[in-house]
Amino acid sequence: MRETQILPLVVIALVAALVSVVAMWSMDRAGQGGDLTNTVRGTDAFIEWKLVTTWPKGLPGLGAAPENFARRVNEASGGRLRIKVFGAGEIVPPFEVFDAVSRRVAEAGHGASYYWKGKIPAAVFYTAVPFGMTAQEANGWLHYGGGLALWRELYEPFGVVPFAGGSTGVQMAGWFNKRLNNREDLAGLKMRIPGLAGEVFDAAGGSAVRIAGGEVYTSMQTGVIDAVEWVGPYNDRTLGLMEVGDYYYYPGWHEPGAMLEIIVNKEALAALPEDLQAIVTVAARATNSDMLDDFTAHNSESLEILLRDFDMELLPLPDDVMDILYEESQVAVQALIDADPMAAKIAASYFDFFQRVRTYHEISERAYLNGRDRVMPPVSFTE
Ligand code: CA
């Protein structure tokens, strides 16, 4: 057979092989992704999720995180999974976000786990433990220390899958309408302060009040409360708290690295093709680190503006106040551990990681900051 006769046969054989490979690949895809993948590929069909939040619509920082998460998912999926974000009260009130996701009123949510402590006491570990881990430490625990796996176990009975959804970094202790000289000044003080820290504040002589972000300004203005902790300069300024509080205290003993959460209905997540599930996971991880960057960049800038433009005083909490808050924090954490086996299991993991990472941070983070300050003292905000 001459070469000119062989060539067409080779071409036909190659084309046939290519067609069969493509056909096998398509069948494989159909088997993995189900009808949904084919539908999306064949038409302009898409999946739409509702995401409800505990934040007022349009709030920078905390409220920007769910918007960014939704945008990332929409873009990375080429519009195959579209997430529509609803602010507090648009579909459900802020403190009903978890139930809404559990019952699939919405497929996803963004908020803070400690809002659900009435239903799930151990959930407080996933926002903040008073005098506990910083954002950097907590992220290490979640993603490489077993924290996230325990969080998923905790929410499993409710059909909800949590993802880390951002961190504010160390918060401020809050705005007070009176100066605090010692622990006696906490007596009878009504303060908006959620989570385990609320119990600590009660035990230290104060009175903790549970109020969502959208109502803190009015509550402070009308004297329903005497003090409020919200987040820090960036988000506190957005809520206008400098107009209703006189003394701005630090540091945020109660929320040293407040973590937020993205929660997804388990069935809704499982129904997605694998690539969209991966996109949800990656977008959540990006949102988690992005929020800390956002707060890091904007807190210092906002505090400068607050001090320059408003009549307020920036003060550290007196040691005596910090001491009583620490003592009562120890009691509150122990009571939680004693009352709830799941809290005990999570606490064991949390504090084991905490102690080990702290020991290392003595010779890394702290040693570096101390060394840097010695040769190059920082400029104080109040100078
Ligand atoms: Ca807070």
Residues whose N, C-alpha, C, O or C-beta is under 5 A from the ligand:
A	BS01	CA	Q171 E229 W230 V231 E255
